[in-house]
């Protein structure tokens, strides 16, 4: 057996073992460690871990995804908001930090739909319907101006210590997938289509394509004409390279958001030529020694204008030094989604290279112990960083492994719009 095969075999076994360690009677914990609220049931982490669990076919892990979603629904807020995380031992519930977490609601909807599609558990779906309808109403309210895109406050999603705000692409893509999930559920429950909902879903895909990809062509449906043209003029060398990460009342962001660009391909928003451009850009910024995607690129350095603002963005302690955390840190979790997308597009050889990168990262030591499953890897030193025993780093290895075997990560991708 080759060295690569040995690593893949051990990497998968180690990752699956960590998933079992994270499984509790209330759902998946984000990590086995206790500091900074990681040992809780998190919406975002729990659903991503759950998506990997569905791919394993292991009944106990699949049931833990069900428990995760049930715990989140049981602690839904009075306006429909899904908790960012729940500590079931102390009954402490968090809906976010200084602002709520918009993507907690979006991942919850996607998770419920994917679990139901994978298992055919209609009893679960019936139990979740009231919670799902409340989330659907809340998401519509978060559009604020009823123009199709949800507005995300700063720190309002997974990049909660980074400089993104407004109409963030990552959240719009999750919103699109959530709307597709609502369409599928409505059709199953009522035996007919909700044409208004399907039109809304189609329009959102159109809005994303028109407002986040600069290619020198005037789009049909610009959300804000002045902002759009200012954004194109400010970033001409980024046209036809990757999807813009966000725009807000003050203008466009321009750094490469890896998670958003991967989801644009996975959810069928990007056309083939666009995914090829993104693949090329990812190849340019992927380290030769360890094939992993950075959260954002380029890195914000102390000499940059954005550095002063970035230094103010943290919950417990500052994490975003250059090449760390969101600021150019390399993430196994994001890379796991990229592997699944590569396989779906027929790029299996490249997918295996990035799978090996995930295993290489997960095997890095922390506190003198190998297979630390770190949160991220330093973008230059290639050393383990952040929290250890991170569930979604293990999930990345599991989902990538099964994607290469031919299993879909997202069953509803590309449907309805």
C-alpha positions, -999 to 999 in steps of 0.1 A, spaced: 0 0 0 14 34 -9 21 62 16 -9 82 2 -32 52 6 -20 47 42 -27 83 50 -61 82 35 -71 50 53 -59 62 87 -72 97 81 -107 84 74 -106 61 104 -94 89 128 -120 113 114 -149 89 118 -137 81 154 -138 118 163 -174 120 149 -184 92 173 -167 111 202 -187 142 194 -220 124 193 -242 130 224 -278 123 233 -285 159 223 -266 160 190 -231 167 177 -207 188 198 -185 212 178 -154 199 196 -144 177 226 -125 206 242 -142 228 268 -129 263 262 -146 291 242 -180 274 241 -169 247 216 -184 219 237 -219 228 227 -245 219 201 -238 244 173 -262 250 144 -235 256 118 -210 230 130 -237 205 138 -252 205 104 -219 203 86 -209 174 108 -243 159 101 -239 162 64 -208 140 67 -226 116 90 -253 111 64 -226 100 39 -213 73 62 -245 54 63 -239 47 100 -273 47 118 -260 60 151 -243 90 134 -273 97 112 -295 96 143 -272 121 160 -278 145 132 -316 141 138 -309 149 175 -289 179 166 -317 194 145 -342 185 172 -322 203 199 -319 234 178 -356 235 171 -365 229 207 -345 261 216 -358 283 187 -363 319 197 -397 336 198 -392 354 165 -381 322 147 -343 325 152 -323 292 154 -297 292 181 -261 297 172 -253 272 199 -269 254 229 -253 241 261 -279 215 271 -261 208 304 -267 243 317 -296 253 294 -276 283 281 -287 294 247 -268 318 224 -283 333 193 -250 350 185 -226 376 199 -232 413 195 -254 404 165 -272 372 157 -259 345 134 -279 346 101 -263 314 88 -274 293 118 -310 296 104 -299 288 69 -278 257 78 -307 245 100 -331 246 70 -306 229 47 -298 203 74 -335 194 80 -341 190 42 -309 169 37 -316 146 66 -352 141 54 -341 135 18 -315 110 29 -337 91 53 -373 96 41 -382 103 77 -416 119 72 -423 119 110 -393 141 115 -403 164 87 -438 168 102 -423 176 136 -400 202 121 -425 220 99 -436 246 124 -400 255 132 -392 256 95 -421 279 87 -410 303 114 -375 304 100 -389 310 65 -408 340 78 -378 354 96 -355 350 66 -380 370 45 -380 398 71 -342 399 70 -344 410 34 -356 443 50 -365 459 17 -382 428 1 -358 429 -29 -345 393 -27 -312 395 -9 -308 391 29 -288 417 48 -262 403 71 -248 425 99 -211 425 106 -201 393 126 -234 378 115 -222 345 100 -193 320 102 -167 347 95 -177 364 128 -143 380 134 -137 392 98 -146 423 78 -177 413 59 -211 430 62 -242 437 41 -252 415 12 -226 387 18 -224 362 -10 -219 332 13 -252 339 30 -271 345 -3 -260 311 -15 -271 294 16 -304 313 14 -308 300 -22 -303 265 -10 -327 270 19 -354 283 -5 -348 252 -27 -353 231 4 -386 249 12 -397 242 -24 -390 205 -22 -407 202 12 -438 222 1 -442 199 -29 -439 168 -8 -463 180 20 -490 196 -3 -486 176 -34 -482 207 -55 -458 235 -62 -457 268 -45 -452 289 -76 -445 322 -57 -418 305 -37 -403 289 -68 -403 323 -86 -386 338 -55 -359 311 -57 -353 316 -94 -350 353 -89 -324 349 -61 -302 328 -83 -305 355 -110 -297 382 -85 -266 364 -74 -253 359 -109 -260 395 -118 -244 412 -89 -214 391 -77 -195 381 -109 -177 409 -127 -169 400 -163 -171 433 -182 -207 426 -193 -236 447 -181 -259 424 -161 -296 424 -165 -306 430 -129 -281 452 -109 -292 455 -73 -277 490 -69 -264 506 -101 -240 531 -85 -225 506 -61 -221 480 -89 -203 503 -113 -180 517 -85 -172 481 -75 -162 471 -111 -141 503 -115 -123 496 -82 -114 460 -90 -109 456 -128 -81 430 -123 -106 408 -104 -130 405 -133 -137 369 -144 -114 356 -116 -138 349 -87 -171 359 -72 -171 391 -52 -176 384 -15 -201 411 -5 -215 446 -11 -229 470 14 -242 506 13 -205 517 14 -194 496 -16 -180 462 -26 -156 439 -8 -130 424 -31 -111 397 -12 -115 361 -23 -140 343 -1 -132 306 -5 -163 291 11 -186 313 -10 -168 305 -43 -170 268 -36 -207 270 -27 -213 289 -60 -201 259 -79 -217 233 -56 -251 249 -57 -252 252 -95 -250 290 -96 -216 292 -114 -214 282 -150 -186 259 -162 -164 288 -174 -167 305 -141 -158 275 -120 -127 270 -142 -116 306 -135 -122 300 -97 -103 267 -99 -74 285 -116 -73 311 -88 -75 285 -61 -46 267 -77 -25 299 -76 -31 305 -38 -29 268 -27 4 260 -9 25 234 -28 33 215 3 -3 212 16 -34 215 -6 -58 235 15 -80 265 8 -75 298 28 -107 313 43 -100 346 26 -73 360 3 -52 381 1 -41 384 37 -47 417 56 -12 429 68 -5 455 95 4 480 68 -30 476 51 -58 501 56 -82 473 68 -58 462 96 -70 488 121 -106 476 116 -97 439 117 -79 444 151 -113 454 166 -130 422 155 -128 395 181 -149 378 208 -124 365 234 -90 373 220 -76 386 187 -71 356 163 -66 372 129 -29 377 127 -16 374 91 -21 338 78 -41 328 108 -78 321 114 -100 339 88 -70 361 78 -54 337 53 -56 306 76 -60 273 57 -92 254 65 -98 217 62 -136 223 65 -138 245 34 -115 222 15 -139 193 22 -167 211 4 -142 218 -24 -134 182 -28 -171 173 -31 -175 200 -57 -145 189 -77 -157 153 -78 -192 164 -89 -175 182 -118 -154 152 -128 -120 164 -114 -112 133 -93 -75 135 -96 -74 171 -83 -100 161 -56 -77 134 -42 -48 159 -39 -70 182 -18 -83 151 2 -46 144 10 -43 180 21 -72 176 46 -57 144 60 -23 161 63 -38 190 82 -58 168 105 -28 147 113 -8 177 125 1 176 162 -11 200 190 0 198 226 24 170 216 -3 148 203 -8 138 166 -41 138 148 -52 171 165 -78 179 139 -70 216 141 -95 244 133 -71 259 107 -35 256 95 -11 286 94 -10 298 58 28 302 58 42 280 85 17 251 78 14 245 116 -18 236 134 -38 266 147 -70 274 166 -90 248 184 -81 211 184 -105 182 180 -126 203 156 -156 183 145 -160 199 111 -123 193 103 -131 156 108 -163 160 88 -142 174 59 -122 142 57 -153 120 59 -173 140 33 -144 142 9 -137 104 13 -173 95 5 -176 121 -23 -147 105 -41 -166 72 -37 -195 87 -56 -219 99 -29 -235 133 -31 -229 158 -3 -260 179 -11 -290 161 -26 -310 192 -34 -282 211 -52 -293 228 -84 -330 219 -81 -359 244 -86 -337 272 -98 
